[in-house]
Amino acid sequence: NSFFSSHGLPYLTACLLNNYEQGGGRIVWHHDEVRAHGSCPLVVSVTLSPEGNRLFEFRHAASKRQISLPVLHGSAVVMAGRTQVHWQHRLPCTPSPHRISLTFRSIVPGYEDGLLGILKGMDHCQ
């Protein structure tokens, strides 16, 4: 967190752990949901995969230009600022080793509480 904050980025406040079995873990083109991330979203994905590497692909929303990055064991992909607005990302369908993904996010404190308040106020019987 000190590295990111020294570069004007928010603290990482949440972590999602995903366990992808060998041959699994394909993720289609998408943007992450970043409304909960405030004005300067930060998403850091760390890959733990000692058995092999994966590809992480980006596609520009307007031009459709694609970039492929090899994701090595212990490496991190950092998506900050408006990256999610201008680029989609995916893990293509390729033979893949077992992999654990740790995705750290900068969730704005209280965001979930605000959503919960909205949901509590809704009439779910309509």
N, C-alpha and C positions, 0 to 999 in steps of 0.2 A: 504494500500500500504506500509506503514512503516514496518509492520510485514514481508511482503514478501521481501522487499528490504534488511531488516536486516539479512535475511537468504540467500542473494546472488541471489534472483530471481528478474525478471524485474517488472516494474510497470504495473498495469492493466490499459489499455488505452481505452478499448471499452466494451460496454455492450449490449447484446441482450436480449430483454424481450419477452418471449413466454407465452401466456395464453392458458392453456389446460383445456377444459371443462370437467365436470365429465364424466368418462368413456373414455376419449380421452388421448392423450399424449403417446401412444405407440411409441417407437423409436427402430428401428432394430439395430443389431450389426454394429458398425462402429468405425472408427478412425476420430477424428476431423481434418479438414484441418489446418495444422500448419505451412505451408510455410511462412505465413505472420508474424509468431511469433518470428523469429530470431533463434539464437543458443540455447536459453533456454526457450522453450515454457511454458506458464502458462495459464491454463484454470481453472476457479473457478465457479462452478455451485451452486447457492443458491436456495433452494426450499422454497416457501411460500405456505403452504397448511394446514390451520388450521383445516380443516375437516377430515384429516387423513394422513396416511403415504404411501409412495411408496417404491418399491425396486429399487435399482440401481445396475446393475450387470456388472462385469468385466469378460473378458475371455482372457487368455494369448494367444498370437498369435501363439506360437510354440507348447506349451503343451496342449492347449485347456482347461486348468484348469479354473474353474469358482469360483468367489467370489460374494456373494450377500450381499449388505449393505442396511439396512433400512434407508430411507431418511426421517427424521423427519422435521416438520415445523420449518423453520429458520436455518436448517443445511446447511453446505457447503461441497461439494465434490471438492477436490483440485487435479488436474492432472498437474504435473510439470515435467520439464526435458524430459526424453525419455519415459514417461508413454504411450504417444500416439503411439510410435513405437512398444512397447512390449505388449500392452493391447488394446483390443476393449472394448466398453461399450454399454449398452442399457438400456432402460426401458421396461421390459417385458409386455406382454399383460395380464393384471390382472385388476380386478375391481378397479377403481381408483377414488379418489376424485378430485374435482376442484383443479388445481394447477397453480401457476405462477412460472416460472423459470427465474431467472436472471443469464445469463452466461457472466462472465467477462473474457476478453482475453487480452493478452499482444501483441497487434499489433505493429509491427515496424513502426515508423513514416515514411511516404513517400512510404510505400509498395503499397498502392492503386494508388498513383500517377504514380508509375512505370508501373503498369498494364494498367492504362488509356493511358499512352504514347504508349505502345505496341499496344493496341486496335486501337488507332487513326492512327497508322502507317500501319494497315492491310488494304488490299483491300477486302472489304466485298462483292464485286460483283463476286468473283471467285467461 
